[in-house]
Amino acid sequence: MWQQSDGNGRARGLRRSAVASLLAGGMALAAVAWPVAWLPVCPFHRLTGIPCPTCGATRCVKALLHGDWAMAIQLQPLIVAIVMAAAMWLAYAWGMAVFGWPYPVAAANRREKWLLGISAAALVLANWAYLVVRGV
């Protein structure tokens, strides 16, 4: 179901989109400017020798921001997908705020929410298995 936004919602959406864009831009600038040698070390990986589900995420985003897609996918394929989804969401949020595009309303029943949760958990576990096998 799609819902048309009113004038107040449009202004509020523009403010939210601007804040989200500023935050994303600030994080992107920090990630590009931050030297690789100063990146934090994963405490889970340090203690166990096994990469955690998010190991390599910071290096992955840094590689994406430098345009090195192959390295980013090797480091963390799931993070690449999440970053791309977030970029599409931000672009659509700007469209809602500036052009009055309809606000998507997701209506899921209990079974669909459960399946979505199981699917998300399976994706995280598959990505973690990839990281363990690859030795990130």
N, C-alpha and C positions, 0 to 999 in steps of 0.2 A: 504494500500500500504506500502511496506517495502523498505527501502532504505539502500544500503550497504555503510558503512562509509569508507572514505579514510584514509590514514596514518596520515594526520594532524588532522583530526577529532578524530582519535583514541587517540592521545596524549592529545588533548584538553579535551576529555571525561575522560581520566584517571586523569587529574588534577582536573576537576570538581568533579569527584567521590571521589577523595581523600579529597577535601575540604568539601564536603557534609558529608563524613564519620567522619572527624574530628569534624565538628560541631555537628553531631548527638551524637558522643561519648562524647564530652564535656557536652552537655545537659544531657545525660544519667548519667554521673558521678555527675554532679551538683544535679540532681534530687534524686539520691540515697543518696548522702551525706547530703542533705538539711534536717534539722529536720522538722517534721510535724508541730510542734508548731509555726514555723516561716513562714508557708505558708501564702500567702496574702489572705485577706478577700475580697469577691466580693462586690464592692460598690453598685451595682444594688440590690443585695440581701439584703444588709444592709439597704438601703433606702426603699425598697418596701416590703421586706419579701418574695418576689417571686424569685426563682432561675433564673438566666439569662441562655441563651442557652448553655453557656460554663461553668456553675458552676460545680465544681468537676473535671474539666479537669486536673488540676495540680495533684490532689490527685490520679486521674485515672492513669496518666502516672507513677507516683511514685509507685503505686500498681503494674502496669505492669512490671516495672523494678525490683521490688522485687519478681516477679513471682506469685503474688496473682491475678490470672486471674478472679476469681469469684468476688472479691471486685471491680476490675477495671470495669467489665461489669455492676455491680450494680451502680457504681458511674456515668459512662458515656459510654453507649454502642456505641454511634457514634464515640467517640474519639478512642475507641479500634479498630474499623474498619479503621479509618483514619491512625492510627499508623501502623497497619498491611499493609495497602496499601503503605504507605511510606517506610516501610521496604522492601517490594517486589520491589518497584521502585528502591531503592538504590541497591539491589542485582542485578537487571537487568542492572542498570547503570554501575556497575562494570563489568558485563558480556560484555556490549558493549565496554567498554574501554579496557579491558584486552584481551578478546577473539574475538573482532570484530563482535559481534552479530549485527544484523541489527537494525537500528534506526527506531522505529515505528513512522509513520506519520499518524496522524488522519485527515481524510478528512470528515468533517460533514457539511451538508447543514444547512440552516437557521432553518428549522423545527426541525432537530435533536438537534441543539444547544439549541433551545427554550425548547424542551422536557427535555433535560439534566438539564437545569436551574430550571425548574419546579420540576423535581425529586429531585434535591439537596435541594431546598427550602422545599419540603414536608418532606424529611428526617430530616432536621433541626427542623421543626415544630413538627414532631412526637417525636423526641428526647426531645425537650423542654417540650412537654406535659407529657412525661414520668417523667422528672425531677420535674415538678410541682406536679404531682400526688404522686410521691414517696417522695417529700419533701427533696430533696438533699440539 
